[in-house]
Each structure stands twice: as structure tokens, then as C-alpha cells.
Amino acid sequence: MKCEKILELLSPYVENELSAEEKAAVKHHLQTCPNCSSLLSNLEEIHESLADFPELEVSQDLLERLYALPRKKRKFNLGLDFFLRPSLQPVLAVACIFFILISFYFFHPNKKSIHQSLERQVHLGYSKIVRLCAKTGYLKEDLSAFKENILDSLQQQKTKLLGGNEDK
């Protein structure tokens, strides 16, 4: 047996809760493994030390009072702890940056020039996209003129490849 399996069985071994064949397997492993043997001796010492403590039984009255306590429903708490969660911190950082940029826009003395610059950039981007879409349309029309030639060359390549594989 491996040490991982023995580690699971040591506590039941000390408390005599194992079957006969499991006990034999644990004993055999303990004879060959010094690490597990030292762990067993530590567990036996702890077991003997704990045996000196008296076992206390909980009274039925105490159990009934504990079960009678009303359980409080957990409410959603939007406190400071909620905002300090690590999973929420990147979102809060992005929100702060966004609000800072918005405040620069709204409270800048030259708001009009910023607005014009942003509008120009948006229009430039839009015109680039329109030109790119137009180019792809032209490319499609150009390729359709060569469709037959492309299909013929692909067919020839396919037959060459299939013919080459038959020889092997």
C-alpha cells in the first residue's frame, strides 16, 4: 500500500476500527516504512493523552434550547466589506478611471475642442471601416472573375496529391 492510503487508515487503526485484512496491510506497511511508523507512534501518544479527558454529554434540555433558537436569514449587506472583495476590485478600478475621464471631459475649460477632437476621431474611424468594407466588396468581385481558374488549379493539386499517395 502507498503512504497516502496508510495515512487515511492510521486513525482507525489506532482506534481498532479496521477489518482484519486492513489491519494486516497496515502492519505490513508500518514494518517497511519508518515515516509512517513514527507517525503511528505520535498518534498513539495523542490517543493516550486524550483518553485521560472525561467525555461530557450534552443534556437534552440544552440541545432543545439550541434547536429552538431562530435562525437569522442572511441578508445582502452592501457595506464596506462588499466593496473590498478582491473579485470586485478590478471592476471598481475601471469604474474609477471611467469617472475620472468623464469628469475631465465635463469640467475641462476647453470642452468644445475636446468634443470636436473626439467627433473627428470617431468619423475617421468610421470612414476607415467604410473603406475597408468597400475594399472587401471589390476583392470579392475580382475573385469571382477568377473562380473557374482557382477551382481548376485546386482540382489539379488534389489529383496530384491523391496520385502521389497511391504510389506509397
Secondary structure, 3 states (H helix, E strand, C coil): CCHHHHHHHHHHHHCCCCCHHHHHHHHHHHHHCHHHHHHHHHHHHHHHHHHCCCCCCCCHHHHHHHHHCCCCCCCCCCCHHHHCCCCCHHHHHHHHHHHHHHHHHHHCCCHHHHHHHHHHHHHHHHHHHHHHHHHHHHHHHHHHHCHHHHHHHHHHHHHHHHHHHHHC
